[in-house]
Amino acid sequence: MNPDPTGAAPASARPASAESVNARPVDEAGPAAWVDGLRKRYRRRVAVDGVSFTVGRGEVVGLLGPNGAGKTTVIKMLLGLVRPDAGETMLLGRPARDPRARARVGYLPELFRYQPWLTAAEVLTLHARLAGVPPQHEVLASVGLADRAQDRVGGFSKGMQQRLGLAVALAARPEFVVLDEPTSALDPIGRADVRDLVLSLKERGVAVLLNSHLIGEVERVCDRVVILDRGRVAASGTLGELLGGRELRLHLDGVGPEASKRLGNGVRDGIRDGIHDGIRDSVRDGVHGGVRDGIRDGVHGGVHDGVRDGIRDGVHGGVHDGVHDGVHGGIHDSVRDGVHGGIRDDIHGGVHNGVRDGIYGSVRDGEWWTIALPDDVPTLISDLVGLGVRVHAVEPGRISLEDRLLTILRESR
């Protein structure tokens, strides 16, 4: 039986081209993955546009973004499965097209299928042989398949096949693991097992690139996050950089009216900033559209009526009055419709952000207050103490990764 139905040689057995091996010097101490300026176009659609990021040794990096953001395409270019139109990639200090680099990389693709007539142990042995390493059957135990090692894959559920895919990705004891939707079709216990597995890889110094739509899992295991939208990096950084520094939580006792008012400054600033952003976008979208329509309908109509009446009553006066009435009426009506519509649709987002960033302070949760992070925290605390407030704790507040992701994606569009 041909172990590879396509007849292709395993990646580690193919000869390396001089270009792929010698394009850059080998840096064994470099990051596990290095991506610089990747671009890929499929006919008229730009799938990836200038994506750059790194995955450090022993680091877990999450790749997030909506469907069609380019995440899987980036992964395939990083692993040499798709040729980029532009940009460079390095794996474990070597050019990504070098088979010697890929031999130390484990990969769980988003979509895969194993030969249904093989047992789980045979699938693992096959892929270990393709990688040129002895099979490590204990990895089946690490993904919860120890008691199904001799069962044929054709009888596996989707969740069990997903577990087997994880075992195959770890078969060669890789130094860098790429997981594309590893928790797909897994039940809550399976997702917890994957989370524990990723954390154990991190403890062993294995780098992980994790592409997942389960934001809660990403938030629990990742050191850094790269957010893609429309083929570009919309944001990246540590979880602390992406989530922290926006709010301040205070455990307070003895908050009187004056202290409540002082805390309200943070609330007011949060609302002001959030509403301002919403109104700014509404004005830009709604007013511009309204003024444009108002000028088109009001000015043209006003000038037409004004000129007509101006010929009869005096061009200057007629035009002036006609333009004034037409423009004022047209803009008034169009701005009313455009702005009110824009504010109705957009200010909700601005108010929501403002509320999220600041208004929490106006709703006490027992003795805890949450306000927008002020410019000068020590001064705020000093003022509160001077007003007789007992300050028990001060800590940075954090929003959820899901909220932050949605905000970033809205801002990038």
C-alpha positions as a printed NumPy array, in Angstrom:
array([[  0.   ,   0.   ,   0.   ],
       [  1.307,   3.409,  -0.889],
       [  1.35 ,   5.356,   2.397],
       [  0.596,   8.589,   0.559],
       [ -2.387,   8.271,  -1.825],
       [ -1.157,  11.264,  -3.802],
       [  2.206,   9.64 ,  -4.426],
       [  4.019,  12.721,  -3.14 ],
       [  7.128,  12.339,  -1.032],
       [  6.936,  13.583,   2.565],
       [  8.094,  17.161,   3.049],
       [ 11.19 ,  16.144,   4.989],
       [ 12.278,  13.804,   2.155],
       [ 12.107,  16.315,  -0.672],
       [ 15.332,  18.008,  -1.745],
       [ 15.708,  21.584,  -0.599],
       [ 16.34 ,  24.205,  -3.22 ],
       [ 19.324,  26.491,  -2.902],
       [ 16.991,  29.456,  -2.841],
       [ 14.949,  28.136,   0.094],
       [ 17.938,  27.075,   2.167],
       [ 20.337,  29.908,   1.489],
       [ 18.012,  32.877,   1.125],
       [ 18.675,  33.823,   4.758],
       [ 21.262,  32.614,   7.274],
       [ 20.16 ,  29.944,   9.734],
       [ 19.374,  31.348,  13.187],
       [ 18.716,  28.477,  15.568],
       [ 18.132,  30.937,  18.399],
       [ 15.591,  32.947,  16.411],
       [ 11.835,  32.938,  16.944],
       [  9.781,  29.845,  16.261],
       [  7.996,  31.695,  13.447],
       [  8.787,  34.961,  11.688],
       [  6.388,  36.456,   9.165],
       [  7.168,  39.662,   7.289],
       [  4.965,  41.447,   4.761],
       [  2.997,  38.438,   3.518],
       [  0.698,  39.139,   0.582],
       [ -1.592,  36.862,  -1.375],
       [ -4.154,  37.614,  -4.06 ],
       [ -6.644,  35.207,  -5.599],
       [ -7.65 ,  36.803,  -8.897],
       [ -9.323,  40.081,  -7.893],
       [ -9.611,  39.286,  -4.198],
       [ -6.782,  40.235,  -1.851],
       [ -6.721,  37.503,   0.781],
       [ -3.645,  38.675,   2.731],
       [ -2.197,  42.176,   2.576],
       [  1.107,  42.881,   4.341],
       [  0.782,  40.616,   7.395],
       [  3.754,  40.557,   9.79 ],
       [  4.163,  38.942,  13.212],
       [  6.424,  36.635,  15.222],
       [  5.948,  33.652,  17.523],
       [  8.678,  33.38 ,  20.117],
       [ 10.145,  30.116,  21.373],
       [  7.842,  28.625,  23.994],
       [  5.215,  31.273,  23.312],
       [  1.513,  30.711,  22.62 ],
       [  0.137,  33.201,  20.099],
       [ -3.536,  33.395,  19.168],
       [ -4.662,  34.262,  15.65 ],
       [ -8.106,  35.863,  15.722],
       [-10.418,  37.438,  13.195],
       [-13.75 ,  37.009,  11.418],
       [-14.377,  34.46 ,   8.705],
       [-12.477,  35.395,   5.555],
       [ -9.914,  37.502,   7.422],
       [ -7.034,  35.496,   5.941],
       [ -6.019,  33.444,   8.983],
       [ -5.854,  30.031,   7.309],
       [ -4.163,  31.499,   4.226],
       [ -1.467,  33.02 ,   6.444],
       [ -0.945,  29.661,   8.143],
       [ -0.613,  27.842,   4.821],
       [  1.907,  30.389,   3.533],
       [  3.874,  30.122,   6.773],
       [  4.061,  26.347,   6.361],
       [  4.964,  26.446,   2.682],
       [  1.639,  24.978,   1.536],
       [  0.707,  28.129,  -0.4  ],
       [  3.223,  30.321,  -2.212],
       [  2.944,  33.982,  -1.197],
       [  2.938,  36.753,  -3.798],
       [  5.258,  38.758,  -1.565],
       [  6.844,  38.584,   1.863],
       [  9.128,  36.252,   3.805],
       [  8.602,  33.52 ,   6.373],
       [ 11.009,  31.727,   8.703],
       [ 10.424,  28.603,  10.785],
       [ 12.707,  27.798,  13.702],
       [ 15.462,  29.986,  12.285],
       [ 15.305,  28.59 ,   8.734],
       [ 13.426,  29.661,   5.607],
       [  9.943,  28.187,   5.765],
       [ 10.454,  26.333,   2.464],
       [ 13.382,  24.408,   3.939],
       [ 12.19 ,  20.853,   4.722],
       [ 14.595,  20.709,   7.661],
       [ 12.573,  23.465,   9.332],
       [  9.195,  21.917,   8.555],
       [ 10.353,  18.551,   9.921],
       [ 10.226,  20.064,  13.412],
       [  6.751,  21.585,  12.983],
       [  3.461,  19.927,  13.92 ],
       [  0.321,  20.974,  12.091],
       [ -3.362,  20.363,  12.681],
       [ -5.244,  21.693,   9.627],
       [ -8.774,  23.   ,   9.838],
       [-10.046,  20.298,   7.452],
       [ -8.491,  16.855,   7.174],
       [ -9.411,  13.209,   6.674],
       [ -7.499,  10.057,   7.507],
       [ -7.823,   6.692,   5.788],
       [-10.939,   5.151,   7.371],
       [ -9.594,   1.575,   7.13 ],
       [ -6.606,   2.374,   9.367],
       [ -6.644,   2.194,  13.139],
       [ -5.66 ,   5.201,  15.24 ],
       [ -2.311,   3.534,  16.044],
       [ -1.673,   2.865,  12.346],
       [ -2.439,   6.475,  11.405],
       [  0.025,   7.662,  14.025],
       [  2.684,   5.176,  12.853],
       [  2.209,   6.228,   9.228],
       [  2.731,   9.903,   9.97 ],
       [  5.696,   9.193,  12.215],
       [  7.321,   7.277,   9.333],
       [  6.597,  10.166,   6.957],
       [  8.313,  12.491,   9.43 ],
       [ 11.251,  10.107,   9.785],
       [ 10.846,   9.566,  13.536],
       [  9.856,   6.549,  15.628],
       [  6.153,   6.479,  16.563],
       [  5.266,   7.859,  19.967],
       [  2.038,   6.067,  20.824],
       [  1.81 ,   7.753,  24.211],
       [  0.534,  10.865,  22.469],
       [ -2.724,   8.983,  21.911],
       [ -3.118,   8.899,  25.685],
       [ -2.428,  12.629,  25.902],
       [ -5.465,  13.312,  23.685],
       [ -7.734,  10.756,  25.349],
       [ -7.52 ,   7.968,  22.73 ],
       [ -5.426,   5.38 ,  24.571],
       [ -8.35 ,   2.934,  24.741],
       [ -9.263,   3.474,  21.063],
       [ -5.797,   2.945,  19.576],
       [ -6.811,  -0.287,  17.804],
       [-10.184,   0.986,  16.535],
       [-10.605,   1.914,  12.892],
       [-10.813,   5.63 ,  12.151],
       [-13.924,   5.098,  10.019],
       [-15.921,   4.504,  13.203],
       [-14.683,   7.648,  14.951],
       [-16.922,  10.61 ,  15.67 ],
       [-15.853,  14.052,  14.45 ],
       [-14.607,  14.89 ,  17.933],
       [-12.533,  11.71 ,  18.127],
       [-11.035,  12.392,  14.689],
       [-10.136,  15.868,  15.935],
       [ -8.328,  14.31 ,  18.894],
       [ -6.471,  11.988,  16.522],
       [ -5.45 ,  14.995,  14.427],
       [ -3.956,  16.562,  17.533],
       [ -2.013,  13.371,  18.219],
       [ -0.661,  13.342,  14.651],
       [  0.42 ,  16.997,  15.011],
       [  2.472,  15.969,  18.058],
       [  3.771,  12.668,  16.653],
       [  7.266,  13.974,  15.806],
       [  7.748,  15.877,  19.088],
       [  7.774,  19.227,  17.28 ],
       [  9.316,  22.449,  18.521],
       [  6.543,  24.518,  16.947],
       [  2.89 ,  23.496,  16.666],
       [  0.278,  25.167,  14.451],
       [ -3.314,  24.43 ,  15.435],
       [ -6.057,  25.583,  13.056],
       [ -9.382,  25.367,  14.911],
       [ -8.232,  22.566,  17.241],
       [-11.444,  22.563,  19.316],
       [-13.782,  22.19 ,  16.347],
       [-16.498,  19.59 ,  17.107],
       [-15.125,  18.967,  20.611],
       [-17.372,  18.845,  23.649],
       [-16.573,  20.953,  26.751],
       [-14.371,  18.196,  28.196],
       [-12.501,  17.926,  24.901],
       [-11.954,  21.695,  24.804],
       [-10.604,  21.59 ,  28.34 ],
       [ -8.259,  18.758,  27.314],
       [ -6.963,  20.839,  24.384],
       [ -6.425,  23.788,  26.68 ],
       [ -4.44 ,  21.645,  29.105],
       [ -2.473,  20.18 ,  26.202],
       [ -1.517,  23.63 ,  24.9  ],
       [ -0.425,  24.703,  28.365],
       [  1.677,  21.534,  28.745],
       [  3.352,  22.268,  25.403],
       [  4.153,  25.749,  26.631],
       [  5.69 ,  24.322,  29.821],
       [  7.948,  22.121,  27.643],
       [  9.096,  25.163,  25.657],
       [  7.09 ,  24.294,  22.53 ],
       [  5.787,  27.317,  20.632],
       [  2.135,  27.28 ,  19.54 ],
       [  0.236,  29.29 ,  16.936],
       [ -3.46 ,  28.88 ,  17.727],
       [ -6.212,  29.852,  15.304],
       [ -9.591,  29.586,  17.01 ],
       [-13.016,  31.205,  17.071],
       [-13.421,  30.261,  20.744],
       [-12.195,  33.532,  22.179],
       [-12.464,  32.332,  25.756],
       [ -9.986,  29.548,  25.079],
       [ -7.593,  31.961,  23.397],
       [ -7.812,  34.31 ,  26.359],
       [ -6.979,  31.495,  28.766],
       [ -3.898,  30.073,  27.063],
       [ -2.326,  32.742,  24.821],
       [  0.546,  35.059,  25.689],
       [ -0.101,  37.333,  22.712],
       [ -2.851,  37.818,  20.147],
       [ -2.746,  38.877,  16.484],
       [ -6.083,  40.111,  15.142],
       [ -6.613,  39.951,  11.38 ],
       [ -9.357,  41.716,   9.448],
       [ -9.69 ,  41.81 ,   5.672],
       [ -6.239,  40.356,   5.236],
       [ -4.458,  42.905,   7.427],
       [ -3.253,  43.037,  11.016],
       [ -5.873,  45.138,  12.79 ],
       [ -4.157,  44.87 ,  16.193],
       [ -1.584,  42.776,  18.026],
       [ -0.022,  42.612,  21.44 ],
       [ -0.102,  40.876,  24.785],
       [ -3.438,  40.387,  26.478],
       [ -2.433,  43.035,  28.975],
       [ -1.707,  45.516,  26.195],
       [ -4.969,  44.778,  24.407],
       [ -7.236,  44.558,  27.431],
       [ -5.635,  46.494,  30.253],
       [ -5.29 ,  50.183,  30.982],
       [ -8.826,  51.194,  30.013],
       [-10.604,  51.054,  33.359],
       [ -9.848,  51.451,  37.037],
       [-11.531,  49.395,  39.754],
       [-11.622,  50.781,  43.273],
       [-12.778,  49.17 ,  46.523],
       [-14.105,  52.133,  48.48 ],
       [-15.952,  52.74 ,  51.738],
       [-17.552,  55.928,  52.981],
       [-18.229,  57.505,  49.58 ],
       [-20.25 ,  60.676,  50.157],
       [-21.9  ,  63.001,  47.622],
       [-18.728,  64.981,  46.946],
       [-16.629,  61.824,  46.493],
       [-19.322,  60.347,  44.27 ],
       [-19.18 ,  63.503,  42.198],
       [-15.384,  63.238,  42.   ],
       [-15.694,  59.656,  40.788],
       [-18.281,  60.833,  38.314],
       [-15.583,  62.767,  36.479],
       [-14.26 ,  59.462,  35.268],
       [-17.771,  58.437,  34.314],
       [-18.35 ,  61.733,  32.567],
       [-15.084,  61.478,  30.662],
       [-15.858,  57.94 ,  29.591],
       [-19.304,  58.931,  28.35 ],
       [-17.922,  62.051,  26.716],
       [-15.238,  60.165,  24.857],
       [-17.508,  57.324,  23.837],
       [-20.398,  59.543,  22.732],
       [-17.991,  61.903,  21.005],
       [-16.647,  59.012,  18.941],
       [-20.152,  57.886,  18.102],
       [-21.308,  61.383,  17.18 ],
       [-18.133,  62.007,  15.199],
       [-18.745,  58.92 ,  13.125],
       [-22.428,  59.747,  12.838],
       [-21.678,  63.285,  11.736],
       [-19.143,  62.045,   9.256],
       [-21.473,  59.445,   7.806],
       [-24.884,  60.931,   8.504],
       [-24.232,  64.662,   8.193],
       [-22.018,  64.332,   5.144],
       [-24.671,  62.235,   3.509],
       [-27.379,  64.573,   4.716],
       [-25.574,  67.727,   3.623],
       [-24.718,  66.151,   0.298],
       [-28.345,  65.229,  -0.255],
       [-29.469,  68.528,   1.174],
       [-27.222,  70.487,  -1.148],
       [-28.299,  68.397,  -4.089],
       [-32.016,  68.623,  -3.307],
       [-32.191,  71.847,  -1.346],
       [-29.652,  73.98 ,  -3.163],
       [-30.658,  72.876,  -6.627],
       [-34.302,  73.26 ,  -5.796],
       [-33.705,  76.495,  -3.95 ],
       [-31.577,  77.972,  -6.686],
       [-34.106,  76.906,  -9.273],
       [-36.953,  78.476,  -7.354],
       [-34.827,  81.437,  -6.373],
       [-33.724,  82.164,  -9.907],
       [-37.239,  81.791, -11.179],
       [-38.536,  84.15 ,  -8.523],
       [-35.453,  86.303,  -8.805],
       [-36.086,  87.003, -12.46 ],
       [-39.444,  88.293, -11.432],
       [-38.529,  90.06 ,  -8.198],
       [-34.819,  90.705,  -8.546],
       [-32.2  ,  88.122,  -9.085],
       [-30.092,  88.882,  -6.063],
       [-32.874,  88.975,  -3.547],
       [-34.666,  86.014,  -5.071],
       [-31.611,  83.888,  -5.292],
       [-30.598,  84.865,  -1.792],
       [-33.977,  84.06 ,  -0.33 ],
       [-34.433,  80.988,  -2.507],
       [-31.061,  79.612,  -1.671],
       [-31.545,  80.441,   1.989],
       [-34.955,  78.79 ,   2.128],
       [-34.076,  75.906,  -0.149],
       [-30.712,  75.163,   1.349],
       [-31.92 ,  75.628,   4.903],
       [-34.972,  73.496,   4.313],
       [-33.122,  70.866,   2.313],
       [-30.247,  70.609,   4.7  ],
       [-32.581,  70.721,   7.687],
       [-34.652,  67.851,   6.354],
       [-31.704,  65.851,   5.039],
       [-29.553,  66.436,   8.095],
       [-32.512,  65.55 ,  10.289],
       [-32.928,  62.281,   8.435],
       [-29.236,  61.614,   7.869],
       [-27.957,  62.667,  11.265],
       [-30.825,  61.234,  13.242],
       [-30.474,  57.985,  11.334],
       [-26.718,  58.022,  11.767],
       [-26.945,  58.891,  15.455],
       [-29.664,  56.357,  15.971],
       [-27.46 ,  53.628,  14.454],
       [-24.007,  54.84 ,  15.418],
       [-24.357,  56.693,  18.702],
       [-25.511,  53.491,  20.333],
       [-22.062,  52.087,  19.665],
       [-20.452,  55.277,  20.936],
       [-22.59 ,  55.378,  24.04 ],
       [-21.957,  51.665,  24.554],
       [-18.226,  52.252,  24.4  ],
       [-18.532,  55.262,  26.662],
       [-20.649,  53.333,  29.096],
       [-18.247,  50.426,  28.923],
       [-15.261,  52.683,  29.523],
       [-16.742,  54.992,  32.099],
       [-20.312,  54.671,  33.266],
       [-19.708,  51.543,  35.29 ],
       [-18.611,  53.898,  38.033],
       [-22.178,  55.214,  38.349],
       [-23.486,  51.719,  39.097],
       [-21.953,  50.506,  42.328],
       [-21.358,  46.833,  42.781],
       [-21.341,  46.824,  46.541],
       [-18.235,  48.756,  47.54 ],
       [-16.543,  48.353,  44.149],
       [-16.475,  51.202,  41.645],
       [-15.298,  50.986,  38.037],
       [-14.43 ,  54.18 ,  36.182],
       [-12.597,  55.216,  33.044],
       [ -8.879,  55.272,  33.738],
       [ -8.004,  58.865,  34.723],
       [ -4.831,  60.579,  33.597],
       [ -3.567,  60.943,  37.179],
       [ -4.546,  58.038,  39.44 ],
       [ -2.548,  59.224,  42.521],
       [ -4.314,  62.595,  42.451],
       [ -7.701,  60.879,  42.274],
       [ -6.854,  58.679,  45.252],
       [ -5.531,  61.677,  47.204],
       [ -8.714,  63.619,  46.49 ],
       [-10.885,  60.703,  47.606],
       [ -8.919,  60.29 ,  50.851],
       [ -9.224,  64.028,  51.448],
       [-12.993,  63.663,  51.104],
       [-13.055,  61.024,  53.833],
       [-13.176,  57.959,  51.605],
       [-11.464,  54.802,  52.844],
       [ -9.61 ,  53.221,  49.901],
       [ -9.152,  49.468,  50.363],
       [ -7.934,  48.469,  46.896],
       [ -7.06 ,  49.963,  43.518],
       [ -6.571,  47.722,  40.484],
       [ -6.713,  48.01 ,  36.715],
       [ -9.98 ,  46.943,  35.167],
       [-10.082,  44.773,  32.066],
       [-12.703,  44.191,  29.453],
       [-13.147,  40.793,  27.868],
       [-11.165,  39.805,  24.81 ],
       [-14.425,  39.361,  22.92 ],
       [-15.488,  42.962,  23.604],
       [-12.049,  44.241,  22.647],
       [-12.034,  42.162,  19.467],
       [-15.424,  43.511,  18.396],
       [-14.276,  47.085,  19.09 ],
       [-11.092,  46.632,  17.048],
       [-12.973,  45.093,  14.138],
       [-15.548,  47.907,  14.14 ],
       [-12.811,  50.541,  14.238],
       [-10.909,  48.903,  11.347],
       [-13.872,  48.99 ,   8.987]])
